[in-house]
């Protein structure tokens, strides 16, 4: 299961594109966005602390300054597999993730990697 932080119904934003792409490919996804109650007719949760179950991956589709706070919540919630979408990373955020001992990726798009994984099967 993948929690998409920054999931949205604004179709021109990456949070919408990535959420719908992963969902359309059969991944279980949870929307995390404190500014809406639903995304693509699914419940949206205001914070990682509010998720009904623990995701395998937390995908960040938010600016790095917001991501740092989300990363701190992830650490406090015992979530340790973080994916930073291109543009969501910063030196400070990557340094925090490294110091926290979390597994993280910031070099590639989860959507592209999901496509490659499906194609190689």
C-alpha positions in Angstrom: 0.0 0.0 0.0 1.2 3.5 -0.9 0.3 6.7 1.0 0.5 9.7 -1.4 1.2 12.8 0.6 -0.1 15.7 -1.5 -2.8 13.7 -3.3 -5.4 16.0 -4.8 -8.3 16.4 -7.2 -6.6 19.2 -9.0 -6.0 17.2 -12.2 -3.1 19.4 -13.4 -1.0 18.7 -10.3 1.3 15.8 -9.9 -0.5 14.8 -6.7 -3.5 14.0 -8.8 -1.6 12.4 -11.7 0.5 10.1 -9.5 -2.4 9.1 -7.2 -4.7 8.2 -10.1 -1.9 6.4 -12.0 -0.9 4.2 -9.1 -4.6 3.5 -8.3 -5.3 2.7 -12.0 -2.4 0.2 -12.0 -3.9 -1.7 -9.2 -1.9 -0.4 -6.3 -3.7 0.3 -3.0 -3.3 4.0 -2.3 -4.2 6.2 0.5 -4.6 10.0 0.0 -2.9 12.3 2.5 -4.0 15.9 2.3 -5.2 18.1 5.2 -7.1 20.4 2.8 -9.7 18.0 1.5 -11.9 15.2 2.7 -11.7 13.1 -0.5 -9.4 12.5 -3.5 -10.8 10.7 -6.5 -13.9 9.8 -4.4 -11.6 8.1 -1.8 -11.2 9.3 1.8 -8.3 11.7 2.3 -6.5 11.8 5.6 -5.1 15.0 7.1 -1.9 13.4 8.3 0.1 10.2 8.3 -1.0 9.8 11.9 -4.6 9.5 10.7 -4.2 6.7 8.3 -6.3 3.6 9.0 -3.3 1.3 8.4 0.4 1.5 7.9 1.5 2.0 4.3 4.5 0.1 2.8 5.6 3.3 1.0 5.0 7.0 1.8 5.3 9.0 -1.5 5.9 12.7 -1.1 4.3 15.0 -3.7 4.7 18.2 -1.7 7.3 20.9 -1.5 10.4 20.0 0.6 9.6 22.5 3.3 6.3 20.7 3.9 8.0 17.4 3.4 10.4 17.9 6.3 7.4 18.1 8.7 5.8 15.0 7.1 9.1 13.1 7.4 9.3 13.9 11.1 5.7 12.5 11.4 6.7 9.4 9.4 9.6 8.8 11.9 7.3 9.2 14.9 4.7 6.9 13.3 7.2 4.1 12.6 7.0 4.6 8.8 10.4 4.0 7.3 10.1 3.7 3.5 10.0 7.1 1.9 9.8 8.1 -1.7 10.4 11.8 -2.6 9.1 12.7 -6.0 11.4 14.8 -8.2 11.0 18.4 -6.9 10.0 17.3 -3.4 13.6 16.8 -2.2 16.0 19.3 -0.5 19.4 18.8 1.1 17.8 19.4 4.5 15.1 16.8 3.9 17.5 14.2 2.5 19.9 14.8 5.4 17.1 14.3 7.9 16.1 11.0 6.2 19.6 9.8 6.1 20.2 10.7 9.8 16.9 9.0 10.8 18.0 5.7 9.2 15.0 5.6 6.9 14.9 3.8 3.5 14.3 6.5 1.0 14.5 7.3 -2.7 14.6 10.7 -4.3 16.1 10.1 -7.7 13.2 8.8 -9.7 9.4 9.0 -10.1 7.3 6.3 -8.5 5.0 6.3 -11.5 7.8 5.6 -13.9 9.3 2.9 -11.7 5.9 1.2 -11.3 5.6 1.1 -15.1 9.1 -0.4 -15.4 8.4 -3.0 -12.8 5.2 -4.1 -14.5 6.9 -4.2 -17.9 9.7 -6.4 -16.6 7.3 -9.0 -15.3 
